[in-house]
């Protein structure tokens, strides 16, 4: 009996298990070497098309989403979101980086570092919330930037979003080993394989981190509702442990430990805030779940903004407790809270704290796994990444391929790389993407193609350039100068203020949010841009070199594959003809 091969391929594809060349490179440019050579010749014109072509809200919500073949299940409520946000954010940085930053960078003033990074995060939360309600799709900031800043900027952001998730997951997984060793009364390296022939930052191999990431992968693949139930339980236990730390820790405080409050000065505070921004970074993963939320307009503001207020307060209280219970020089950099209780004579409490930290970091890893897969899914829907990664399993409603690929990368990084390297690079990626989202919100409010006049468009561009330029000048002077001369800051900050005021006065609003919007536009988005860029000025130079290498790799991939694949996909669907850029 003759079997119809095409029919078999179609059945396999519908089941979400297809793995052929057409699933990876189905576009016209890759059908033959001749087509690919012609595509490379047309690189310049294609690149200009992608730079100046913006997507539409409707394209992201309907057409792009349909490329996954199966729908995500809308079964998340506001309480699912608030617990996902608590699970994603609360516990990552506070348990992972607080000891390191308090001991070597900020001292007891680490509480101010958490306040600075918390304010910056809250400004970003407002921007993300408006976008998530207006464009409720899995792509999160990637989709928002495609609509407002075009394909190319969205791709650069996408690469950094994925890097942020992989590095963040790897950092938490390695810290999981540190707290596990505390429960077992061992040092972290007792559970790691130390390879002396490798560089110090890469020679402490962590098999436990790989096992933990693998288990998380199984949970993330099953279903989003199942992941939510697991997150509920883990987050509730985690919150109870945090309350235990605060309530039992305050009676043990010694105000003498605050006598040298800021031993590293104001630079230490801001340098630490740039790294500790990682502690607030999980909320963007929750915004990717808008497509699976029953009522995004009602539930997302409640879930994101409400939970971030709670988290910021908890971080400040926890950092006060850790720095008042023992001198900052004696804080343990790997498992600070567990060892702090041991230092005050409560050895039994360190096991409760370590167990709670493990629960918290487990829920963080789960939300990271869910969020990063959904980012990659939407990126693959646009063909900037192979569309094979966009396949959604028909039964579980989860992006199987994207989940496995992202968590495999997370496990590899967690196995090799030291936490110090991960934290600096993570901060750059996160701050860069959040800055772009705030910039995109300004464009969304003040520019609509075909409606905004040419004069208003040029004024908008000029004011945005001034906002960016003054913010970069402030950050650059801060990062490169050791002097305390305040005159340059007066000039740059005044320039930022006047540019934002000019945008408010001279450029009319082109669009108002339909359901929920960021208040005090353009001041809040402009402040978000300025603070994010300023904190970038506090990141070490080595991390910027690594960031440059990663960006170069992204550009190489984009010009060889991603540009041509996304151009063909847009041309085939008519997307390029319906969405105009800054014209």
Protein Blocks (a to p, Z undefined) as FASTA:
>chain_A
ZZdfklmmmmmmmnopaccfklmmmcfklmpmklmmmmmmmmmmmmmmmmmpccdfklmm
mmmmmmnopacddfbdfklmmmmmmmmmnoplmmmmmmmmmmmmnommlmmmmmmmmmmm
mmmmmmmmmmmmmmccfklmmlmmmmmnojklmmmmmmmmmmmmmmmmmmmmmmmmmmmm
mmnopafklmpccdfkbcfklmmccfklmmmmmmmmmmmmmpmklmmmmmmmmmmmmmmm
mmmmmmmmmmmpcfklmmmmblnojmlmmmmmmmmmmmmmmmmmmmmmmmmpfblmlmmm
mmmmmmmmmmmmmmmmmmmmmmmmpcfklpcfklmmlmmmmmnopamlmmmmmmmmmmmm
mmmmmmmmmmmmmmmmmmmmnomacfklmpccfklopafklmmmmmmmmmmmmmmpcfkl
mmmmmmmmmmmmmmmmmmmmmmmmmocehkacfklmmmmmmmmmmmmmmmmmmmmmmmmp
cbfcfklmmmmmmmmmmmmmmmmmmmccfbdcfkbccehiaklmmmmmmmmmmmmmmpcf
klmmmmmmmmmmmmmmmmmmmmmmmmmmmmmnommmmpccdZZ
